[in-house]
Structures are given as C-alpha cells and as structure tokens.
Amino acid sequence: MPLKKPNEVPKLPKTRKKSAETAKKAIPAKKSDKIEYICFPFFKFDEVLGKEFTTIRIQTISEFTSFAYELSISATLEKNVIDIVILGLSTKMNYLPKVEPARADALFDNLTGDFTVNVIKQDGSINSAVFHFNIFKKEIILIDKFMPEKKNNRLFCDFAVDEALFSFSKE
C-alpha cells in the first residue's frame, strides 16, 4: 500500500544556539560532581599575525582514540568577566589517528589585571576562577577557584596555569 504524497514539504524547527546569558539562567539537573574539563590560560605569540595573545584553553580530561574531536565554545569578554560556554564536540579532519583530548582556545588581546573566568555548560552548570594576568612580568596567577551559588550547580571543571605552553616573540 503506497503512502500518500504530501502536498507541501514539512517545516523543520530551527535549532537555537544558547547564548551565555540563557546558559547562565538555566537550572541544571541534579548530578554528582565529576571533573570533565580543565581550563588553563597561557600567553601565546602568533607568528603569522605577529601579535601576543592571552589564550584560555578548555580541554577534556578524557582522551579520544579513534577520532579527533574539538570543543565548540563561545567566548565573551565584558569588563573583567570572561564567559566561556561549552557548546559541544565536533569532529575535525584527522589523517593520522592519535590519542588526544578535545580542546578549544579562546584568544584575547592584552589582558592585564584580575579577570573572572566562568566556564558554563549548556545545562546551566557554572564553574569559575579568578586569574591575575600580567603580560609585562609574563606571569599568570590563579587567585581563586569557586562555584557560584546556583541550584543544582556541580563541579565539572578544574582550573590551572600551564607555564610550559607560554610562547613569546623572539625579539
């Protein structure tokens, strides 16, 4: 028995991308604490552009073996607050498989002073840290790690400073 031919093409709903504000307002489901990501800032010199950036890298704790993934993030900077929303995983072209975590970098021009970094998951969980950036002394100091007061907020991200990743111009 053949199916009826539709008169018009059905409309598919558009997916909505969550902004930092909607992700902040969302109330997460109650789950136990589990560290899934690590966030660490470092100074990076881009040889192509010839500029120094402050880079904030988010990477997964778990490593992927068969496919290479990268994190999709959305980063915003307002005054002394950096909001990084983790949107999900996406595959990247990988000709040679290797074991590596998924990661994403957010680049910022010349951050100097104390900044609060909020890592926000799509479900609404928020983890935060306060960093002191000083490009002149070439140092980043982790001042404080905390979880903002929020219903069902949980610990999912750790913060650290990795000085091994620092790169500066050779001048």
Buried (B, 14 or more C-beta within 10 A) or exposed (E): EEEEEEEEEEEEEEEEEBEBEBBBEBEBEEEEEEEBBBBBBBBBBEEEEEEBBBBBBBBBEEEBEEEBBBBBBBBBBEEEEBBBBBBEBEEEEEEEEEEBBBBBBBEBEEBEEEBBBBBBBBBBBBBBBBBBBEBEEEEBEBEEBEBEEBEEBBBBBBBEBEEEEBBEEEE
